[in-house]
């Protein structure tokens, strides 16, 4: 049995690490994969690539069970529905099915400090979400169509993975979050339990001895010595949050943003 943990925001680095780990699981012909997810979601494309890779692994005969940790929301749900079964803690924060896109309108601030932008563009919408002006109504409609398309892809994936109708999914896929217990009632998860419960379920599905089988973890994030510095972990989290906010500005996201 193999194990891959997806923790934190889903972005390019996560995608590369997880895809590499999935290739190793495939090459070594593991019959079972435990997918541990503790993530608020992230970028759409990276989530879709991991989701597709998990489905390809299942097509080759590998049984996959997802275990939801503290948070498995938005893009975390999208990854989870690629698994055959999902196990969540009763208090897991999950759901937040939907898409968000944010830009920064700094026009008033820029005006007060005397900064203005001069823009030369090839098309009407080339500078959409520029921070020096508000959106026009036409731009807002264009971006809403983009969001609606991404949302439709999300709903379709959840419906397929959880064997629900798209109408059922749209009934609760409005961005709200649920506890694991609530998610089970909706059909988003199969069982309530911890990671060991998920391991035991996967063992039973694969015909392995659930009392003795222990998974081998692949795709661990690289260790750094910075965690030894007092307060470094908090500063690192703050730096990551600010960096992601800047990097993801203007991108459609499958992300829980409380």
N, C-alpha and C positions, 0 to 999 in steps of 0.2 A: 504494500500500500504506500502510495506517495502522498505528500502533503505540500501544498503551496499556500502561503499566507499573503493576502493582499491587504495592506494596512496603509491608512492615510489617504490623501487625495490621489485620485487616479490621473496621471499625466504621462508625459513621454517616458520618463525614467521608470515608472511603474510598468508601463507597457513593455519596454525592452526586457526588463528583468523577468516578468511573468511569462512572456512568450518564449524566452530562452529556457525557462524552467519547464514549460509545457513540452517543448521539443525533447528535453531530456526524458521526461515521463514517457513520451511516445517511443523514443529510441530504445529505452530499456524495457518496453512492453509491459508496463505495469497494468494489472487488471483493474486497479481501483485508485481513485484520486480523491483526497479530502481537500476541499477548497475552503480555506478559512478566510472570511471577509470581515474586515473591520474598517469601513471606509464611508465617508459622506458622499462619495461619487467624485466626478471630475469632468474631464473633457469628453466630448461625444465620440470623436474618432478613436481615441485610445480605448475607451470602453467597448466600442463595437469590435475592435480588432481582437481584444481578449475574449470577448463573448464568442466570436466566430471560431477562434482557436480551440476553445473548450468544446464547442459543438463538433468540430472535426475530430477531436480526440474521442468523443463519445461514439462517433460513427465508426471508429476503428475498434470498438469493443470495450473501451475503458469505461467503467462505471464511475460516475461522479456524484458526490454529495457535497452540498455547500453547508457550511456552519457560519451563522451570523453571530458576530461578537457584540460589542457595545453598540456600534452603529453600523448599519448596512442600509444606506439610504440612496435614493436616486440612482446614480451610476452603479452603486454597490448592489442595488436590486437587479439592475440590468445584467450584471455579471452572474448573480445568483440564479437567475431564471434559466441560465444555460445548463445548470446542473439537473440531474435526474430527480433529486430530492433536496429539500431545504429544511434545515433544523435551525431554530432560533431560540435564544433565551426568552423567557416570558417578558422580560423587561428590555429586550433589544429595541433600539430606536430604528425603525425601518419605514418604508414608504417613500414619501416625497417624490412620487413619480411625476415628472414634468421637466420642463426646460426653462432656463433663465438666461437672459442676456442683459448685461448692464454696460452702460457707457458713463462717462463723466462729463457733465455740462459745467464747465468752469468759466463760462462767458462773463458772469458778473464779477467774479474774482479777477479775471484778466483785465476787465475794463477798469476796475478800481486801481489796479497797480500799473495801468498804462501799457499793457501788452496786447498786441493784436497780431493775427496771423494773416499772411497773404498766401492765397491758395490758387494754384493753376492746376486744372484737372481735365481729364480727357472725356469724362462723362458726368451726367447729372448726379449720380450717386457715388462717385469715386471717393468722396470724403465723408461718407455716412458715418455717424457717431463721432465726428470730429469734436474735441473737447471745447472748442471756442464758440460753439453755437448750439442752440436747441435743435431737436429733430423737427423736420417738416412733417406734415400729416402724410404725405406720399411716402416719405422714408419710414415712418412708423408702420404703415400698412405693409411695405415691402419686408421689413424685419419681422412683423407678425406672421406673414406667410412663411418665412424661413423657420420661425419657431414652431408653427403649426405642422410643418413637414417633419421636423425632428421629433415632435411630440407623437405624431402618428407612427413613426418608426418604433418609438419606445413602447407605445401601447400594443402594437402588433407583436413585438418580441415577448412582452409579459404575457399576453394572451396565449401565444403559442407555447411558451415554456411552462405555463401554469395550467394549460388546458382549460382556459376560460374563454368566453366570447369577448370580443373587443368592447361590446356594449357594457358587459359586466366590469371590465377593467376601467373604462372611462367613468363608471359610477363612483370610483374612489380615487382615480388618478388625477387629482386636482391640486397636487402639491402638498397635501396634508401628510403628517407623519403618524405612525401607529406604533404601539408596543408589539412585541412579538406575539403576545396572546391575541391581540386584535387582528394582527396579520393572519394568524391561523384561521380565525373565523371567516376572513375574507377569501381564503384560499391562496394567499401569497406564500405561506410556508406550510410544510407538511406535518412537522412535529415540533414540540417544545422540548428543549433540552440544551445541554452544554456541548462543548466540542467533543467530549468523550461519548456523548449520546450519538452524535453524528458519526463518529468513528465506528461505533458498534453497529449502527444502521448500515453503514457502507460495508462492513465485514459480512453482515447477514446477506446483503444483496449479492455479494461476490462469492459467497460460500467459504469465507475465511473464518478462522477461529477468533471470535470477538474478544475472548479473554486473553489471548496471547499476542495477537497481531499489533504491531506498533508501526506507525507511518514513518517514512524517511522524508525529511523536509528538503525541498529544493527552492532555489531562488531567494535565499536569505539576503537582505540588504547588507551592504558592506559595513563592517564595524569601524567606528572612528574613536579616537582617544579624546575627542572634545568633550564627551559626556563627563569626564573627570573634573572639568572646571566648574566650580560652584555657579549656579544660575545659568549655565550654558544651555541646558535643555530648554528652559523657558525662552531665552533669547533666540534660540534656534527655531522654536515654534513661531515666535513673533516674526522673525525674518522670513520664514516660509509663507506665513499668511500674507504678509505685505507683498512678497515677490509674486505669489499666485494671483493676488488681486490685480497687480499691474500687468502680469503676463496674460491673464484671462480676460482683461477688459475688452469688450466687443466680441467675445466668442460665445456661441450658444453652449450652455453647460448643463449636464445632468448632475447637478450638485445640490445638496442640502445646505442652504445658507441661512441659518437662524439669525 
